[in-house]
C-alpha cells in the first residue's frame, strides 16, 4: 500500500479549474519533488493534502484512509505536517520554544500536575526539552536554541520551520519551496539536512521547489504540474529532458 494516494482530484474556484484530474501515489520513505511553472497548482495541491481546501472532486488517502473532510489539526494528528512559502514562525519565541509548541498534543500530564509541579510534569518537560534539542541539533540549529526566532538568519528560519514540523512526528512532511530565497551555501546545508531527516526519522518527504539543482540533488522522483494537470513523472533525469516539461517552462521547443 502506498503511504499517500491522490485519486482523480479536481479543484475548482469559481470558473477556474486549479487542479484537473490529478492522481499520484507516494511510497514510504520517498523524497518526491512536485515542480512546475508559477500558477501550475502546486500550492493548491498542498492545500488539498492538508485539507486547507476541500477538493471539488476526488479523494486523498493516507495509509488507505481518506483525509477529505478532516479538520486541519486532525490532519496533523494523523501524520501530515507542512511548511509554507512565507515563513510562519512564532517570531518572538526562542527557536527551542517554537519546536516545543509543536509537541503540544503529545503532553501526557494534566492541568493539576502542571499547577502543582508534580513529578509527571517535570518528567514530561524533560522529555520535551531533550526531544526538541535533538531535532534542533539534527537540523543544525542547536547553537541557536535560545535565540529569538526573528533574530535568526533567513536560512536558519527556514530550517526552524522544518524542525517545528518534524516535532509533530509526521509520517509525511510537505515542504513548500524550502530553499526559496536562500544563498548557495544555505541551499546546500538544507539539502544535507533533508537527507539526514529522512534517514533518521524515517519520514517521507514531498516538496515544491523551483531551484532545479536543489530538486535534482535531493529528490528521487519528480512530478510536474502544468495548468493543474500532471504532465510528467519519473526520475529527475527523465523529467528534465521531457519535451513537454521543457515546453511548459520555456513556452516552446
N, C-alpha and C positions, 0 to 999 in steps of 0.2 A: 504494500500500500504506500502510495506517495504521501509525504508529510502534508503538503499543501496542494489542493486541486482547485482550479478555477474552471468552471464549466459554462460555456456559452453566455458569458456576461455581456450585457448591454447596459449602457448608462446614458440616459437622455436628459438634458437640461433644456426644457422648453423645446425649441426646434433644433437644438444642437445635439448630435449623437457623439458623445465624447469617447465611448467605447463601443466597438462593433463586434459582437460575437467572439469575444476573447476567451480562449481556452488554453490552459497550460498546466503542467504539474511540476512540482519541485520535490526531489528526493531528500531524505535526511542527510545532513552533513554537506550538502552542496553550497557553493558560493556562486550565485547566479546574478548576472547583470541585466537590468532592464534599461535599454537605451532607445534613443530616437530623437528626432528634432524637437525643438521647443513647440509646445502645444499638441504633442502627439497623444497625450492622455496618460502619461506615466504617473504623475502625482494623483490623478483621478483613480488610477488602478490601486495605488496605495490606500487612498481614502476608502475604496470599496473593501479592500482586505481588512482594514481596521474598523469598518462599519461607521466611519465618519459620514459616508454616503452609502445609502442602501441601493443596490443595483436595480435598475428598472426591470431587468430580466436576468435569469441565470442563477448560479449557485457558487458559493465558495465554501470549501470544506477543509478543516484541519483534522488530520488523522481520521478521516471518514465522517466527521460530524460537521453539520452545517454551521456557518457563522452568521448567516443572513438573519437580521432581526435582533442580534445581540447588542447590548449596550457597549460603548467603547471601553468602559472599565472592565466589563466581562471579557472582552477580547484580550485584555492584558492578563487577566487571571487565567484564561485558557492557555495562553502561551505565545502571544504575538506582541512584540514591542517595536517601537519605531522612533526614528529621529526625524527632524523636519529640515526643509531648505533653510528657513530662518531660525537661528538659534533660539531655543526657548528654555533657558536655564532659570533657576531661582537666583537672580543676579547678585543679590546682597547676602546670600548664604555662602558658606565655605564650600569648597569642592567636596569635602567629606560629607557635609550635611546634604548636599544635592543627591549624593548616591544613597545615603541612608534613608532619605524620604521615599525613595522608590521601593523600599522594603516594608512599607507600612502594612501591607496585607499579610506579611509574614510574622507579625507580632503575636506572641502566644500569651503574654501576661495580660492581666486585666487592669481596669482603672484603679481598683483599690491597691493592687500590687505596686502600681506606679506612684500613687499618692504616698503610700507608706514605705516606699523603697524596700519592698520585700526582696528576699533572695532571688526569686524568679525574675524580678525586674532587672537586677544587676547582671544576672546570668544572660538575660536576653540582650541587654545593652552591650555587654562584652562581645557577644556573638556578632551583632550588627556592626560594631566598631571594627572588629577583625575582618569581617566579610567585606565591608566597604573598602578597607585599606588594601585588601588583597586585589580587589577589582581595580582600584586606582593604580596599584603597582603594575598590574598586567597591562594597563593602558598607558603606562609611562607617566603617571601623574602623581606618584607618591609624594614627591617633594612639594607639591602644591596643595596638599590635603587641607591645610588650614587657611589657604588663600581664598579671598572672596572671589566668586566665580567671575564677576565682571572685571576683575583685575588681571585675569589670565590672558595671555596672548591668544589671538584668534584661533590658531590651530589647536591650542590646548582646550579651548572652549568646545570646539567641535568634538574632540576626543572625550571630554567630560560628558557631553550628551550621550555618547555611545556607552560610556561607563554607567551612566544612570539607567539607560535602557537595559543594559546587561544585568543590573541589580534586581530586575523583576523576574529573573530566572526564565527567560523566554526559550521556547523551542525554535522559534524563527525570529530573526532580527531584520527589520526593514530599515534600510539606511537611504534617506532621500538626499542625494548629492552631498555625501560626506566630505568630499575633497574640494567643494566649491570655495573659491577664494584663497586656497592655500598656496604657499610657495612650493617649489620643487622639494625642498628638504622636508617640509611638513607633510607633503603628499607621500613621500617615501616612508616616513615614520608611520603614517596612518596605514599604509599598505601592509607593513610588517605587523602592526597592532591587530589588524583584522585577521591575519593568518594565525596569530597567537590565540586570539579569542576563539576562532573556530576549533583549533586543536585542543585547547584546554577545557573549554566549556561545552564542546560538542554541540554547538549551536549552528543551525542552518541560516544562511545569510542571503537576502535578496536586496540588491542595491540599485539605485538610479544614479547615473553619473554621466557627465559629458566629457570628462577627461579620458580620452581613449587609451592613453598609455597606462593610466591607473586601472582602467577596466580590464585591459588585456593582461595586466600584471597580476591581478588578484582573482579574476573570475574564471571558472572552469567552463562555463556555458553562458551564452548571451541570447537574449530575446530582443527583437526590435519592433517597436511600435511606430506606426505612422498613420496619422489621421484616425487613431482609435483602433486600428487593426494590427495584429502581429503579422509582419511581412517576412520575417526570417527568424530562425532559431538554430543554434548549433555551437560549435566551438568558436572561440574568438577568431581564429584563423579563417574558418569558413564564413563567418558573418561579415568580417571587414572586407572580404573580397566578393561578397554577394552583389551582383549588379543592381538589384532592387534597393539594397541598403545604400549603395553609393549614390543612386539617383535620388533617394529620399533626403540625403544630407546635402547633396550638391545641386539638385534640381535637374539633373540630366546625366548623360554619359561623361 
